[in-house]
Amino acid sequence: MKKTLAHQLADYACALRFEDLSKEVVHEVKRRVIDSLGCALGAWKEEPCAIARKVAFDFSAKDGSTIIGTNHKAPPDWAAFANGCCIRYFDYNDTYLSKEPAHPSDNIAAALAVAESVGASGRELITSIALAYEVQCRFCDAASIRARGWDHVTYGAFSTALACAKLMKLSPKDTRHAVNIAGVAGAAMRQARIGELSHWKGVAFANAARHGVFSALLARAGMTGPGPIFEGQMGFEKQLGVSLGNVAEKFAVPFAKNGEDTASMILRTSIKFWPAEYHSQSAIEAALFLRNQIGEGVEVKSMTIESHDASVDIIGSEPEKWKPETRETADHSLPYITAVALIDGEVTENQFQRKRFKDPKIWKFLENVKVERNAELSAFYPGAVANIVHIELADGRRLTKRVDYPLGHAKNPLKDSQVEEKFHALVDPMLGGDRARKIIDIVWKLDAAKNVDELVAACAIKG
């Protein structure tokens, strides 16, 4: 009888070892841990992050996991939720673009929480993170679920469950049950990203991660889950209307049957250079370039953004994107993000403050901003994430700039020094430069660490 996908995922997860990973993959995992911790500490004070901590603080655990920025240990599933909210909230963590877009560093909160709770080594943490990236990105390659009304974080319940089962050293059988439990109750609605956006846009994966950790905890204790979870009569494929059949061959053991590096999907993902939805990154870069071409005192009459279908569908078509009422809508608005980049000459947290995105002058300018579909750009996607920005000036000039691979894209990656600069910009205001530097140094040596205690302690915010 042919193995189910859950069987293959479990066998793959249990067989994967740190020694199977290339030096490039190990290095990239470290870069993503630095980037994710920077995003988390930078967003630490934001309202939904504070709410998540408030809820998680009601629970304590002797062998629990530290809520980032504090000394409080909560059950690992609650710590994964609270920390995941922080990593994701600024919309500044990494991205993978495929049939289904994703932010695979969302998995790191779950992996770090469980690694601390079980005393896992740095190498074991690195391996689990590479595994989570592999699973989520392969699923995103296999099928899009957003067009059917389901959110991309649905795949995250599987990836986090597998990463956590790996850290817990579960057997293939128990790992499969963790996958089954995660899948049977893990589907998330796409309504989280439709219309005027709420806090939930930035914490939806944190909830999926919480569920993935919980599923692994239950499986470790002996709970069984329904299967076959993917191929079953009422299983994942049937209910979500997708086929994941082409995923199975990617998780065959022994590894690298197709000549690919083992668990190397992380190398195809991209780091954000600006704190905004990824499809806007090339538009931001184009707008900043054009701003330098305009000259002093010249009025911009209008702007047109040509973009690909995924970008238009996700961040450039709904009327709310032209009059953002919330931060979550603003950082998911192609017209607003591009316009404010042109007007302010920067895209930072300042551009997502309420007084800025609700400025009547900005809304007035947005009346002359159009978003149009471009078939050529759509054909290049997801290999390229291109935008073309045109501006009409009062002096009669028409300026145009196209960007295919924005800074930080897998084909235009940030240098290690730029990853560190981003981290310092986010963390120095919270911890100071010396303590921020210490966290970076700890992560670069993560593969030599006996556990993650020193890392989580270094992230505590005094006072």
URGI-V815327 format. One record per pair of residues at least 12 apart in sequence whose ideal C-beta (glycine too) atoms are under 6 Angstrom apart, sorted by the first residue. I is the first residue (numbers start at 1). J is the second residue. D is the distance in whole Angstrom. If there is no record, write none. Layout:
{{I | J | D} {I | J | D}}
This chain:
{{4 | 228 | 4} {4 | 231 | 6} {5 | 230 | 4} {5 | 248 | 5} {6 | 176 | 5} {6 | 179 | 5} {6 | 227 | 6} {6 | 229 | 5} {8 | 248 | 5} {8 | 251 | 5} {9 | 179 | 6} {9 | 251 | 6} {10 | 172 | 5} {10 | 175 | 4} {10 | 176 | 4} {11 | 172 | 5} {11 | 253 | 5} {12 | 251 | 4} {12 | 253 | 6} {13 | 131 | 6} {13 | 162 | 5} {13 | 166 | 5} {13 | 175 | 6} {14 | 172 | 5} {14 | 175 | 6} {15 | 253 | 5} {16 | 131 | 6} {18 | 123 | 4} {18 | 127 | 5} {20 | 262 | 5} {21 | 130 | 6} {22 | 261 | 5} {25 | 130 | 6} {25 | 264 | 5} {26 | 126 | 6} {28 | 266 | 5} {28 | 267 | 6} {29 | 126 | 5} {29 | 129 | 5} {29 | 130 | 6} {30 | 443 | 5} {30 | 444 | 6} {30 | 446 | 6} {31 | 419 | 5} {32 | 105 | 5} {33 | 443 | 5} {34 | 419 | 6} {34 | 423 | 5} {34 | 440 | 6} {34 | 443 | 5} {35 | 271 | 6} {35 | 419 | 6} {36 | 87 | 5} {36 | 93 | 6} {36 | 105 | 5} {36 | 108 | 5} {38 | 423 | 4} {38 | 426 | 4} {38 | 427 | 6} {39 | 87 | 5} {39 | 90 | 6} {39 | 92 | 5} {39 | 93 | 5} {40 | 68 | 5} {40 | 86 | 4} {40 | 87 | 5} {41 | 427 | 5} {41 | 430 | 5} {42 | 426 | 3} {43 | 86 | 5} {43 | 89 | 4} {43 | 90 | 5} {44 | 69 | 5} {44 | 86 | 6} {46 | 89 | 5} {48 | 85 | 6} {48 | 199 | 4} {48 | 203 | 6} {49 | 85 | 5} {49 | 86 | 5} {49 | 89 | 6} {52 | 81 | 6} {52 | 82 | 4} {52 | 85 | 4} {53 | 67 | 6} {53 | 82 | 5} {56 | 74 | 5} {56 | 78 | 4} {56 | 82 | 4} {57 | 72 | 6} {59 | 74 | 5} {59 | 75 | 6} {59 | 78 | 5} {61 | 73 | 6} {61 | 74 | 6} {61 | 75 | 5} {63 | 117 | 6} {64 | 117 | 6} {65 | 79 | 4} {65 | 113 | 4} {65 | 116 | 5} {65 | 117 | 5} {66 | 456 | 4} {67 | 79 | 5} {67 | 82 | 5} {68 | 83 | 5} {68 | 459 | 5} {69 | 461 | 4} {71 | 460 | 6} {76 | 113 | 4} {76 | 114 | 5} {76 | 117 | 4} {76 | 213 | 5} {77 | 210 | 5} {77 | 213 | 4} {77 | 214 | 4} {79 | 113 | 4} {80 | 109 | 5} {80 | 110 | 4} {80 | 113 | 4} {80 | 209 | 5} {80 | 210 | 5} {80 | 213 | 5} {81 | 206 | 5} {81 | 210 | 4} {83 | 109 | 4} {84 | 109 | 4} {84 | 206 | 3} {84 | 209 | 5} {85 | 203 | 5} {85 | 206 | 5} {87 | 109 | 5} {88 | 106 | 6} {88 | 202 | 5} {88 | 205 | 6} {89 | 202 | 4} {90 | 275 | 5} {91 | 275 | 6} {91 | 277 | 6} {91 | 331 | 5} {92 | 272 | 5} {92 | 275 | 4} {93 | 105 | 5} {94 | 269 | 5} {94 | 271 | 5} {95 | 270 | 5} {95 | 278 | 4} {96 | 137 | 5} {96 | 269 | 4} {97 | 382 | 4} {97 | 385 | 6} {98 | 140 | 4} {98 | 141 | 5} {98 | 382 | 5} {99 | 144 | 4} {100 | 140 | 4} {100 | 144 | 5} {100 | 145 | 6} {100 | 152 | 5} {102 | 136 | 6} {102 | 140 | 5} {102 | 152 | 5} {104 | 133 | 5} {104 | 136 | 5} {104 | 269 | 6} {106 | 205 | 4} {107 | 132 | 4} {107 | 159 | 5} {107 | 160 | 5} {107 | 163 | 6} {108 | 129 | 6} {109 | 209 | 6} {110 | 160 | 4} {110 | 164 | 6} {110 | 209 | 4} {110 | 212 | 6} {110 | 213 | 5} {111 | 128 | 5} {111 | 129 | 5} {111 | 163 | 5} {114 | 164 | 5} {114 | 167 | 5} {115 | 167 | 5} {115 | 452 | 5} {116 | 452 | 5} {116 | 456 | 6} {118 | 167 | 6} {118 | 168 | 6} {119 | 451 | 5} {120 | 167 | 5} {121 | 450 | 6} {122 | 446 | 4} {122 | 447 | 5} {122 | 449 | 3} {123 | 447 | 5} {128 | 163 | 4} {128 | 166 | 5} {128 | 167 | 5} {130 | 263 | 4} {131 | 163 | 5} {131 | 166 | 6} {131 | 263 | 6} {132 | 159 | 4} {132 | 163 | 4} {133 | 265 | 5} {133 | 266 | 4} {134 | 263 | 4} {134 | 265 | 5} {135 | 159 | 4} {135 | 162 | 6} {136 | 155 | 5} {136 | 159 | 4} {137 | 265 | 4} {138 | 247 | 5} {138 | 250 | 5} {139 | 155 | 4} {142 | 244 | 5} {142 | 246 | 6} {142 | 247 | 5} {143 | 242 | 4} {145 | 240 | 6} {146 | 190 | 5} {148 | 241 | 5} {149 | 190 | 5} {150 | 187 | 6} {150 | 190 | 6} {150 | 240 | 6} {151 | 188 | 4} {151 | 190 | 5} {151 | 192 | 5} {151 | 204 | 6} {153 | 188 | 5} {153 | 204 | 5} {153 | 205 | 4} {153 | 208 | 4} {154 | 187 | 5} {154 | 188 | 5} {156 | 205 | 5} {156 | 208 | 4} {157 | 182 | 4} {157 | 186 | 3} {157 | 208 | 5} {157 | 211 | 5} {157 | 212 | 5} {158 | 179 | 6} {158 | 182 | 6} {160 | 209 | 5} {160 | 212 | 3} {161 | 178 | 5} {161 | 179 | 6} {161 | 182 | 4} {161 | 212 | 4} {161 | 215 | 5} {161 | 216 | 5} {164 | 213 | 5} {164 | 216 | 4} {165 | 178 | 5} {165 | 216 | 5} {168 | 216 | 6} {168 | 220 | 5} {170 | 220 | 6} {174 | 219 | 5} {177 | 219 | 4} {177 | 224 | 5} {177 | 225 | 5} {178 | 215 | 5} {178 | 216 | 4} {178 | 219 | 4} {180 | 225 | 3} {180 | 226 | 6} {180 | 227 | 5} {180 | 229 | 4} {181 | 215 | 4} {181 | 218 | 6} {181 | 225 | 4} {182 | 212 | 5} {182 | 215 | 4} {183 | 229 | 4} {183 | 236 | 5} {184 | 226 | 5} {186 | 211 | 6} {188 | 204 | 6} {192 | 204 | 5} {195 | 320 | 6} {196 | 320 | 5} {196 | 325 | 6} {196 | 329 | 6} {197 | 326 | 6} {197 | 328 | 4} {197 | 329 | 5} {197 | 332 | 6} {201 | 328 | 4} {230 | 244 | 6} {268 | 410 | 5} {270 | 408 | 6} {270 | 409 | 5} {270 | 410 | 5} {271 | 408 | 4} {271 | 414 | 5} {272 | 408 | 6} {273 | 407 | 4} {273 | 408 | 4} {274 | 347 | 4} {276 | 331 | 5} {276 | 337 | 5} {276 | 347 | 6} {277 | 315 | 5} {277 | 332 | 5} {279 | 311 | 4} {279 | 315 | 6} {280 | 334 | 5} {280 | 337 | 4} {281 | 406 | 4} {282 | 385 | 6} {282 | 386 | 6} {282 | 387 | 4} {282 | 403 | 4} {282 | 406 | 4} {283 | 305 | 6} {283 | 338 | 4} {283 | 387 | 4} {283 | 389 | 6} {284 | 341 | 5} {284 | 347 | 5} {285 | 403 | 5} {285 | 406 | 5} {286 | 387 | 6} {286 | 389 | 4} {286 | 401 | 4} {286 | 403 | 5} {287 | 338 | 5} {287 | 341 | 4} {287 | 342 | 4} {287 | 389 | 6} {288 | 341 | 6} {289 | 401 | 5} {290 | 391 | 6} {290 | 399 | 5} {290 | 401 | 5} {291 | 342 | 5} {291 | 345 | 6} {293 | 399 | 6} {298 | 393 | 5} {298 | 395 | 6} {299 | 394 | 4} {300 | 391 | 5} {301 | 392 | 5} {301 | 394 | 6} {302 | 368 | 4} {302 | 392 | 5} {303 | 369 | 5} {303 | 391 | 5} {304 | 370 | 5} {304 | 390 | 4} {305 | 338 | 6} {305 | 371 | 5} {305 | 389 | 6} {306 | 372 | 5} {306 | 374 | 4} {306 | 388 | 4} {307 | 387 | 5} {308 | 377 | 4} {308 | 378 | 4} {308 | 381 | 4} {309 | 378 | 4} {310 | 381 | 6} {312 | 371 | 6} {312 | 373 | 5} {315 | 332 | 5} {315 | 334 | 4} {316 | 334 | 4} {316 | 371 | 4} {321 | 333 | 4} {321 | 335 | 6} {322 | 335 | 6} {322 | 366 | 5} {323 | 363 | 6} {324 | 336 | 6} {324 | 357 | 5} {327 | 352 | 5} {330 | 352 | 5} {330 | 357 | 4} {331 | 352 | 5} {334 | 371 | 6} {335 | 366 | 6} {335 | 369 | 4} {335 | 371 | 6} {339 | 365 | 6} {339 | 366 | 6} {339 | 369 | 5} {384 | 404 | 4} {386 | 404 | 4} {388 | 402 | 4} {389 | 401 | 5} {420 | 440 | 6} {424 | 436 | 5} {430 | 461 | 6} {438 | 458 | 5} {439 | 458 | 5} {442 | 454 | 6} {442 | 455 | 5} {442 | 458 | 6}}
